[in-house]
Amino acid sequence: MIEELNILRNKIDKVDKSLLKLLSKRLALVSQVGEVKSRHGLFIYAPEREKIMLDSRRRDAIKLGVSPDLIEDIIRRIIRESYSNEKKKGFKTLCPGLRPVVIVGGCGQMGRLFYRMFILSGYQVRILEKEDWIRAKTILSDAGMVLISVPIHTTVEVIKKLPPLLHDCILVDVASIKHDSLQAMLLVHNGPVLGLHPMFHPDTDSMVKQVIVCCDGRYPESYQWLLQQIKVWGAQLYHINALDHDKNMLFIQSLCHFITFVYGMCLFEENVNLNEIESLSSPIFRLKLMMVGRLFAQDPSLYADIIMSSKDSILLIKRCYSYFSKLLVLIEKGDKQEFLDFFRKIKCWFGLYSERLLLESRVLLRQINDNRK
């Protein structure tokens, strides 16, 4: 039996080596595609091409009696690796005549990410930090674009401190709260103004498929090249006005981070054995535990700023507290029927989103289970 197994395992090893050679060949071809895109300023991310390719590979898999989900998982992982490698080649400069880009807070995580992307795109980039303010007027004197990338609670203050900029200089911020910072920029600068909010952590390998929110300020025709440059980097743009953005961020950031913080606080106060609950965890709980652990692995001031960002944030958290209390009373009464009624009412409100998100979550949960140590 052992000998028979060894023969089969040797055959598998040979097939694996063949797969590795084919994978190396594919990555080399993708590298050539990346060079063509870079030369011509084409977007890294081509959603239509990706969809057509995945649909085709799934059909091919079915014909061969192979799971189409397996093939899609493999292809998507290869694509993600390809996107990570493409940024090393640099990007086409869409505004070659632009004067220097100055990143205020360029040594922070998000500032460093934008610094790297602009450098890879061939722009001259300077950094302005707190210790440089004594020379701020000189550093900013000929700036073609100024990007503010500082902590939320200091964004408006920093904007107000800016010396006069050249009229055609583009003033941009990347804060997660947009209305106040946008208004501050419009007050201090008479030229083009744009509010951006990257909806991802700056530790990302690539901007491909990442969402960046855009809030127009003034003279949008002046910064269309910048939006195109961001799309060349692979990001997806979502346009919205600043007030609607901030309203949505209450749910996406403030409330979400607060609930995650409370869950971590509960684990801490109850002195839970993390090793034990991780060993006992289902994939869905492990995903939740990842989100809690991820939050507490980062800068606490960032989350304090987001959660305490506005009175609206505090009011929403208070309303959430009242919902929690209402549900707790229901549970204490043991009223299962009322619980089921609430459940069905919320399920009906979610509608088709529930089914779609259920399918998407299955893919994530399979990956989490595969990575379990």
KOLDO-434734 format. One line per 2 residues: number of its first residue (from 1); their letters; for each residue x, y, z of N, C-alpha, C. Coordinates in steps of 0.05 Angstrom, whole numbers. Each point is the difference from the previous one (the first is absolute). Example, Ala and Ser with C-alpha at 12.3 -4.5 7.8 and 13.67 -1.06 7.14 Angstrom:
! KOLDO-434734
1	as	264 -114 156 -18 24 0 18 24 0 | -7 21 -14 16 24 1 -15 22 14
//
This chain:
! KOLDO-434734
1	mi	16 -24 0 -16 24 0 17 26 0 | 21 -1 17 18 24 2 13 5 -27
3	ee	9 -22 -13 14 3 -26 -20 12 -21 | -25 -10 0 -20 11 -18 -5 29 4
5	ln	-2 8 26 -4 28 7 24 17 -9 | 24 -10 4 24 15 -8 1 5 -30
7	il	-9 -20 -16 0 3 -29 -20 22 -8 | -24 0 12 -20 20 -6 10 28 9
9	rn	13 1 24 9 26 10 22 11 -18 | 17 -17 -10 21 9 -19 -12 12 -25
11	ki	-22 -13 -9 -14 11 -24 -12 27 6 | -11 3 24 -12 26 8 22 21 1
13	dk	24 -7 11 22 19 1 8 9 -27 | 0 -18 -20 8 7 -27 -21 20 -12
15	vd	-26 -6 5 -21 18 -10 3 27 13 | 6 1 26 3 25 14 23 17 -12
17	ks	22 -14 -7 22 14 -12 -7 11 -27 | -17 -15 -15 -9 10 -26 -18 25 4
19	ll	-17 -2 21 -18 23 6 17 25 7 | 21 -4 15 18 22 7 12 13 -24
21	kl	9 -16 -19 12 11 -24 -20 15 -16 | -25 -10 -2 -21 14 -14 -7 26 14
23	ls	-1 -1 27 -6 24 15 21 22 -5 | 26 -9 0 22 19 -5 -3 13 -28
25	kr	-8 -17 -19 -4 10 -27 -23 20 -2 | -22 -6 15 -23 18 0 7 27 13
27	la	15 -1 22 7 25 14 19 17 -18 | 17 -13 -16 18 14 -18 -17 14 -21
29	lv	-21 -13 -11 -17 12 -20 -15 24 12 | -10 -4 25 -14 22 13 18 24 4
31	sq	26 -6 6 19 22 3 3 16 -25 | 0 -14 -23 1 14 -26 -25 17 -5
33	vg	-23 -11 9 -25 15 -3 2 26 17 | 11 -3 25 4 23 17 17 21 -12
35	ev	21 -8 -14 18 20 -12 -14 15 -22 | -17 -14 -16 -16 14 -21 -19 20 13
37	ks	-14 -9 21 -19 18 14 15 25 10 | 23 -5 12 16 22 12 7 21 -22
39	rh	10 -10 -23 8 18 -21 -22 17 -11 | -25 -12 -1 -22 14 -13 -20 12 20
41	gl	7 -2 26 -18 12 20 -27 -13 3 | -1 -27 -5 -24 -15 2 -5 -8 29
43	fi	-26 -3 7 -6 -8 28 10 -28 5 | 11 -4 24 9 -27 8 -24 -19 1
45	ya	-21 10 13 -24 -17 4 -19 3 -23 | -5 -23 -14 -19 0 -22 -22 -20 7
47	pe	-21 10 14 -21 -18 10 -14 -17 -21 | -4 12 -24 -14 -15 -21 17 -24 -9
49	re	26 5 -4 18 -21 -8 2 -22 21 | 1 9 26 2 -20 21 -25 -17 2
51	ki	-23 12 -3 -25 -16 1 -3 -20 -23 | 7 10 -24 -1 -18 -24 19 -24 4
53	ml	24 6 10 20 -21 4 -9 -21 21 | -11 10 22 -9 -18 22 -23 -17 -10
55	ds	-19 12 -14 -23 -15 -10 9 -22 -19 | 20 7 -17 10 -19 -19 14 -23 14
57	rr	17 6 20 14 -21 15 -19 -18 15 | -22 11 10 -20 -16 14 -13 -20 -19
59	rd	-6 10 -24 -12 -19 -20 20 -22 -8 | 25 8 -3 20 -20 -7 3 -21 22
61	ai	-2 9 25 3 -18 23 -23 -20 0 | -24 9 -5 -23 -18 0 3 -21 -21
63	kl	10 7 -24 4 -19 -21 20 -22 8 | 20 8 16 21 -19 9 -8 -15 25
65	gv	-23 6 11 -9 -14 24 14 11 25 | 9 25 -1 14 13 23 -19 21 12
67	sp	1 3 26 -17 20 13 6 28 -11 | -21 13 -11 5 28 -10 7 19 23
69	dl	-10 -5 24 7 17 23 30 -2 7 | 10 -25 -3 29 -4 5 17 16 -20
71	ie	-8 -2 -25 16 14 -21 -2 30 4 | -24 10 7 -3 28 4 17 10 23
73	di	1 -16 22 16 7 23 30 2 -8 | 9 -19 -16 28 -1 -8 6 24 -18
75	ir	-17 5 -20 4 22 -19 0 27 15 | -19 3 18 -1 26 15 25 4 16
77	ri	11 -21 12 24 3 16 24 7 -18 | 1 -12 -24 21 7 -19 -2 29 -9
79	ir	-25 8 -5 -5 28 -9 9 19 21 | -6 -6 25 7 18 22 31 3 2
81	es	14 -22 -4 29 0 0 10 17 -23 | -13 -3 -23 8 16 -24 -3 30 5
83	ys	-22 8 13 -5 28 5 22 11 19 | 8 -16 20 20 8 19 27 5 -14
85	ne	6 -16 -20 25 2 -14 0 23 -21 | -23 7 -10 -1 20 -21 8 27 9
87	kk	-5 7 26 7 26 10 30 5 1 | 16 -22 -1 29 3 1 11 13 -26
89	kg	-15 -1 -21 9 10 -26 -4 30 -2 | -16 11 18 -6 29 -2 -25 4 -17
91	fk	-9 25 -2 -24 7 -14 5 24 -18 | -16 3 -20 3 22 -19 -7 27 14
93	tl	15 20 -5 -4 27 11 -22 14 -17 | -23 4 12 -22 11 -15 1 31 -1
95	cp	15 12 18 2 29 0 30 7 2 | 15 -4 -21 30 3 1 9 28 7
97	gl	-17 20 -5 8 28 5 -6 9 28 | -10 -18 17 -8 8 27 24 9 17
99	rp	-3 22 14 21 8 19 0 -19 23 | 19 3 19 3 -20 21 -26 -6 16
101	vv	-3 -25 7 -21 -8 18 11 1 28 | -14 14 18 8 1 28 -20 -15 17
103	iv	9 -20 15 -17 -16 18 4 9 29 | -20 13 11 1 9 28 -7 -25 17
105	gg	20 -9 15 -4 -25 15 9 -24 -17 | 20 4 -17 9 -21 -18 15 -22 14
107	cg	6 3 26 14 -22 14 -20 -18 14 | -26 7 0 -20 -17 11 -6 -23 -19
109	qm	-16 -19 9 -4 -24 -16 -14 6 -27 | -22 15 1 -13 7 -25 16 19 -17
111	gr	14 18 13 18 19 -14 22 -15 -15 | 11 -20 13 22 -16 -13 -11 -15 -24
113	lf	-25 -10 2 -11 -14 -22 -3 18 -24 | -11 24 4 -4 19 -23 27 10 -10
115	yr	19 3 18 27 8 -8 11 -21 -19 | -2 -25 7 10 -22 -17 -14 0 -27
117	mf	-26 3 0 -15 -2 -25 7 24 -19 | 3 24 11 7 22 -16 29 -2 -11
119	il	18 -10 16 28 -5 -9 0 -21 -22 | -15 -22 3 -2 -20 -20 -12 10 -26
121	sg	-15 22 2 -12 12 -23 16 23 -12 | 24 4 10 18 19 -12 -2 29 9
123	yq	-14 5 22 -3 27 10 22 8 20 | 6 25 1 18 10 21 -17 4 26
125	vr	9 -12 22 -16 0 24 17 10 24 | -12 18 15 13 9 25 -18 -7 24
127	il	12 -1 23 -15 -6 25 2 24 19 | -22 7 12 -1 21 20 -11 -12 26
129	ek	18 -1 20 -8 -10 27 -1 23 20 | -8 -6 25 -2 20 21 25 16 3
131	ed	23 -14 0 25 14 5 9 17 -24 | -15 -2 -22 7 16 -24 -16 25 -3
133	wi	-19 5 19 -18 23 -4 14 27 -1 | 22 1 12 15 25 0 8 7 -29
135	ra	2 -21 -17 8 4 -28 -24 -5 -19 | -24 -1 11 -24 -8 -16 -4 19 -24
137	kt	3 25 4 -4 19 -21 18 -5 -24 | 25 -7 6 20 -7 -22 -7 -26 -13
139	il	-6 -20 16 -6 -27 -10 -24 0 -18 | -20 17 7 -25 0 -15 -1 22 -22
141	sd	21 16 -2 -1 23 -17 -6 -6 -29 | 10 -22 -11 -4 -7 -28 -15 -26 -3
143	ag	-15 -8 20 -14 -26 -1 -22 0 -22 | -1 -23 -14 -22 -3 -19 -23 -14 12
145	mv	5 -15 22 -21 -13 15 9 -3 29 | -18 4 18 5 -4 29 -20 -20 10
147	li	10 -22 11 -17 -21 10 2 -1 31 | -22 4 14 0 0 29 -6 -28 10
149	sv	20 -12 14 -4 -28 10 10 0 29 | -18 10 18 7 2 28 -23 -12 16
151	pi	3 -5 26 -22 -11 16 -25 17 -2 | -23 -13 3 -26 13 -4 -3 25 17
153	ht	7 -3 26 -5 22 19 18 24 -5 | 21 -3 -17 17 23 -6 -3 10 -29
155	tv	-17 -13 -16 -2 7 -28 -8 29 -5 | -22 8 12 -10 27 -4 20 21 10
157	ev	12 -6 23 20 18 11 24 4 -19 | 9 -23 -11 23 1 -19 -7 16 -25
159	ik	-24 -5 -10 -9 15 -24 0 30 5 | -10 8 23 -1 28 6 27 13 3
161	kl	21 -16 6 27 10 3 15 4 -26 | -12 -11 -22 14 1 -26 6 29 -9
163	pp	23 5 -10 6 26 -11 -15 2 -27 | -2 24 -12 -14 3 -26 14 -18 -21
165	ll	-17 -14 -16 10 -17 -21 -5 13 -27 | 15 -8 -20 -4 10 -27 -29 -7 -9
167	hd	-12 18 -15 -28 -2 -6 -7 -27 -14 | 18 -10 -17 -7 -25 -14 9 -25 15
169	ci	11 4 24 8 -23 17 -25 -16 8 | 1 -26 -1 -22 -17 8 3 -7 29
171	lv	-20 6 17 1 -6 28 -18 -24 6 | 11 -21 11 -14 -25 4 4 -9 29
173	dv	-20 -13 11 3 -13 26 -9 -29 -2 | 9 -17 19 -8 -28 0 -12 -8 26
175	as	-12 19 15 -12 -6 26 -26 -16 -4 | -7 -15 21 -24 -17 -2 -26 15 7
177	ik	3 24 9 -23 18 4 3 23 -20 | -20 4 -18 5 16 -23 -11 29 1
179	hd	-24 4 12 -12 26 -2 17 22 12 | 9 -4 25 15 21 14 26 6 -14
181	sl	14 -21 -9 26 4 -13 -3 13 -27 | -21 -7 -14 -6 11 -27 -6 30 3
183	qa	-16 7 20 -7 28 4 25 16 8 | 17 -12 16 24 14 9 18 5 -25
185	ml	3 -19 -17 17 3 -24 -12 22 -19 | -26 0 -3 -13 21 -16 4 28 11
187	lv	2 2 26 4 26 13 29 10 -4 | 20 -18 2 28 9 0 11 2 -28
189	hn	-13 -13 -20 12 -1 -27 -21 6 -20 | 6 19 -18 -19 8 -21 2 -17 -26
191	gp	20 -18 0 4 -17 -24 -15 -27 2 | 9 -20 -16 -14 -26 0 2 -14 27
193	vl	-22 -12 8 -2 -14 26 -14 -26 -4 | 10 -21 13 -11 -27 -3 3 -15 27
195	gl	-22 -13 8 1 -17 23 1 -30 -8 | 19 -15 10 3 -28 -5 -2 -16 26
197	hp	-10 -24 -1 0 -17 24 6 -29 -10 | 25 -9 4 7 -28 -7 -14 -19 20
199	mf	-16 -18 -11 -16 -18 17 16 -26 4 | 25 2 9 16 -23 5 23 8 18
201	hp	12 -20 12 23 5 17 25 3 -17 | 18 18 7 24 5 -17 20 -23 -1
203	dt	-5 -22 15 19 -22 -2 -6 -18 -24 | -18 8 -17 -7 -16 -24 24 -3 -19
205	ds	1 -23 -13 21 -5 -20 -4 17 -26 | -26 5 -5 -7 13 -26 -25 15 3
207	mv	-4 21 -16 -25 15 0 -21 -13 -18 | 7 -21 -13 -19 -13 -19 -25 -9 14
209	kq	-23 8 -10 -27 -6 10 -7 14 26 | 19 16 11 -6 15 24 -17 24 -7
211	vi	-18 8 18 -18 22 -5 11 26 12 | 0 21 -16 7 27 10 -24 18 -5
213	vc	-11 12 21 -23 17 -2 10 28 -9 | -16 12 -18 7 27 -10 -23 20 6
215	cd	7 22 13 -19 21 6 11 25 -15 | -15 9 -20 9 23 -15 -1 25 17
217	gr	20 17 -5 1 26 15 -3 23 -19 | 20 6 -16 0 22 -18 17 -6 -25
219	yp	-9 9 -23 14 -3 -25 7 -30 -6 | -20 -17 -1 6 -29 -4 15 -5 -26
221	es	-4 17 -20 15 -4 -26 30 1 4 | 9 13 21 29 3 5 13 -25 11
223	yq	-16 -18 12 12 -24 12 -10 -26 -12 | -12 1 -24 -9 -25 -12 24 -18 -6
225	wl	23 12 -7 24 -16 -5 7 -17 25 | -3 13 24 6 -14 25 -19 -24 4
227	lq	-25 4 -6 -19 -22 3 7 -23 -20 | 8 8 -24 8 -20 -19 26 -14 9
229	qi	18 15 12 25 -12 11 -6 -21 21 | -19 7 17 -8 -19 21 -12 -25 -12
231	kv	-16 3 -22 -11 -24 -13 22 -16 -14 | 21 14 -10 23 -14 -12 12 -18 22
233	wg	1 10 24 11 -16 23 -18 -24 6 | -24 -1 -11 -17 -23 4 -24 5 19
235	aq	-1 23 13 -21 5 19 -27 6 -14 | -21 -4 14 -27 7 -10 -10 25 14
237	ly	-10 19 -15 -9 25 11 -30 0 5 | -8 11 23 -29 3 6 -5 29 6
239	hi	-17 13 -16 -5 29 4 -25 4 17 | 2 18 20 -22 5 18 5 28 12
241	na	-21 13 9 4 26 13 9 -5 29 | 13 20 11 13 -3 26 -20 -7 23
243	ld	-23 13 0 -19 -5 22 -10 -29 -1 | -7 -10 -24 -9 -28 -3 23 -19 8
245	hd	24 7 -8 23 -17 7 2 -2 30 | -1 22 15 3 -1 29 -22 -15 13
247	kn	-25 2 -11 -22 -15 11 5 -30 -2 | 9 -9 -24 6 -28 -4 23 -10 17
249	ml	19 17 5 24 -8 16 -8 -5 29 | -22 12 9 -9 -6 27 -5 -30 4
251	fi	-10 -13 -21 -6 -29 2 24 -17 -8 | 14 10 -21 23 -16 -10 24 1 18
253	qs	4 22 14 23 3 17 -7 3 30 | -13 22 7 -4 6 28 -14 -22 16
255	lc	-24 -8 -9 -15 -20 14 13 -27 -2 | 10 -7 -24 13 -26 -4 25 -3 18
257	hf	17 20 1 24 -1 17 -8 -1 30 | -21 15 7 -9 1 28 -9 -28 9
259	it	-16 -13 -17 -10 -27 7 23 -20 2 | 20 3 -18 23 -18 1 16 5 26
261	fv	3 26 7 14 7 25 -14 -12 24 | -27 2 1 -15 -11 22 3 -30 2
263	yg	1 -13 -22 3 -30 0 28 -7 12 | 21 15 -9 26 -4 11 1 6 30
265	mc	-14 21 8 -1 8 28 -14 -23 17 | -20 -12 -12 -14 -22 14 19 -24 3
267	lf	15 -6 -20 19 -23 2 21 6 22 | 8 26 1 20 8 20 -11 -1 28
269	ee	-24 12 4 -12 0 27 -7 -27 10 | -8 -18 -18 -6 -28 8 25 -17 1
271	nv	23 11 -6 25 -14 0 -1 -27 -15 | -10 2 -24 -4 -24 -17 27 -11 -8
273	nl	2 -27 -1 25 -13 -10 -1 1 -30 | 16 18 -12 -1 4 -29 9 -25 -15
275	ne	21 -13 10 10 -25 -13 -22 -21 -1 | -15 -2 22 -20 -21 1 -24 6 -19
277	ie	-10 26 1 -23 5 -17 8 0 -30 | 26 6 -6 9 -1 -27 0 -29 -9
279	sl	9 -18 17 1 -29 -7 -28 -11 -4 | -19 11 15 -28 -10 -1 -16 14 -22
281	ss	11 20 -12 -16 18 -17 -9 -12 -26 | -24 8 -8 -10 -6 -27 12 21 -19
283	pi	0 -5 -26 11 20 -19 -13 28 3 | -26 1 5 -13 26 2 9 15 26
285	fr	4 -15 22 10 13 24 29 8 -3 | 15 -17 -14 28 7 -5 2 26 -16
287	lk	-18 4 -19 0 25 -16 -5 24 19 | -20 -3 17 -6 21 19 23 5 19
289	lm	13 -21 9 23 3 18 23 14 -15 | 3 -5 -26 21 14 -16 -5 30 0
291	mv	-26 7 -4 -7 29 -1 6 14 27 | -6 -15 22 6 12 26 30 2 4
293	gr	14 -21 -5 29 0 3 14 21 -18 | -11 3 -24 12 20 -19 -3 28 11
295	lf	-23 6 12 -4 26 11 20 6 22 | 3 -19 19 18 5 23 29 -2 -7
297	aq	7 -8 -25 28 -1 -8 9 27 -11 | -19 20 -2 6 25 -13 1 23 19
299	dp	4 24 -11 3 24 16 -27 7 13 | -1 1 27 -26 6 14 -10 28 -6
301	sl	18 19 -5 -9 27 -5 -17 2 -25 | 6 -17 -20 -15 0 -25 -29 -7 5
303	ya	-5 -21 16 -27 -8 6 -14 18 19 | 15 12 18 -12 21 18 -10 23 -17
305	di	16 9 -20 -8 22 -17 -25 -7 -16 | -1 -24 -11 -23 -8 -16 -25 -3 16
307	im	1 -14 23 -23 -4 17 -11 26 12 | 19 18 7 -8 25 13 0 23 -20
309	ss	-3 -6 -25 4 20 -21 -21 22 0 | -24 -5 9 -21 20 -1 -22 -6 20
311	kd	-18 20 4 -23 -4 17 -19 -21 -13 | -1 0 -26 -17 -20 -14 9 -28 5
313	si	26 -4 2 11 -26 6 -9 -9 28 | 2 18 19 -8 -7 28 -30 -5 2
315	ll	-16 16 -15 -29 -5 0 -7 -27 -12 | 13 -8 -21 -5 -26 -12 7 -22 19
317	ik	23 2 14 8 -20 19 -21 -2 23 | -11 23 8 -21 0 21 -25 -15 -10
319	rc	-7 5 -25 -23 -14 -11 5 -30 -1 | 24 -7 -8 7 -29 -1 -2 -12 28
321	ys	8 16 20 -2 -9 28 -29 -6 8 | -18 18 -10 -28 -4 6 -11 -25 -14
323	yf	10 -6 -24 -9 -24 -14 10 -25 15 | 24 2 10 12 -22 15 -17 -5 25
325	sk	-8 22 14 -16 -3 25 -27 -11 -6 | -12 8 -22 -26 -10 -8 1 -30 -6
327	ll	20 -9 -13 3 -28 -6 6 -16 25 | 15 12 18 7 -14 25 -25 -5 17
329	vl	-19 20 1 -25 -3 14 -16 -23 -12 | 0 -1 -27 -15 -21 -14 11 -28 7
331	ie	27 -2 1 13 -25 6 -5 -8 29 | 1 20 18 -5 -6 28 -28 -11 5
333	kg	-19 10 -16 -28 -9 2 -3 -28 -12 | 20 -9 -15 -1 -26 -13 -21 0 -22
335	dk	-6 23 -12 -20 2 -21 12 -8 -27 | 0 -26 -5 12 -10 -25 -15 10 -25
337	qe	-27 1 2 -16 8 -23 6 28 -8 | 3 18 19 7 28 -6 27 2 -12
339	fl	19 -16 10 27 -1 -12 -2 -9 -29 | -15 -21 -6 -3 -10 -27 -13 21 -18
341	df	-19 15 11 -14 21 -16 20 22 -8 | 17 8 20 21 20 -6 19 -11 -21
343	fr	8 -25 3 19 -12 -19 -11 1 -28 | -25 -9 -3 -12 -1 -27 -4 28 -12
345	ki	-7 19 18 -4 27 -10 27 12 -11 | 21 -5 15 27 9 -9 9 -15 -25
347	kc	-6 -26 -1 7 -16 -23 -14 10 -25 | -25 7 3 -16 11 -23 12 27 -9
349	wf	8 16 19 12 26 -6 26 -4 -16 | 17 -19 8 25 -6 -15 -6 -10 -28
351	gl	-22 -14 -4 -7 -10 -26 21 -18 -13 | 5 6 -26 19 -17 -15 29 4 9
353	ys	6 21 15 27 4 11 8 -23 17 | -19 -11 16 7 -22 18 11 -24 -16
355	er	-14 -7 -22 8 -24 -15 27 5 -14 | 3 24 -11 26 6 -13 23 -1 20
357	ll	-4 13 23 21 1 20 5 -28 12 | -20 -16 1 4 -28 10 18 -15 -19
359	le	-4 3 -26 17 -13 -20 29 10 2 | 3 27 2 27 12 1 14 -9 26
361	sr	-14 -2 22 12 -8 25 10 -29 -1 | -13 -17 -15 8 -28 -2 29 -2 -11
363	vl	5 17 -20 27 0 -12 21 8 21 | -6 21 16 18 9 21 4 -21 21
365	lr	-22 -13 8 2 -20 21 16 -24 -8 | -2 -7 -26 16 -23 -10 30 7 2
367	qi	6 25 -8 28 8 1 11 1 29 | -17 10 18 8 1 28 5 -28 11
369	nd	-17 -19 -7 3 -27 9 26 -13 -12 | 5 7 -26 24 -11 -13 26 10 14
371	nr	-1 25 10 24 12 13 3 -7 29 | -19 -15 11 1 -6 28 25 -17 7
373	k	13 8 21 25 -15 8 -7 -20 21
//
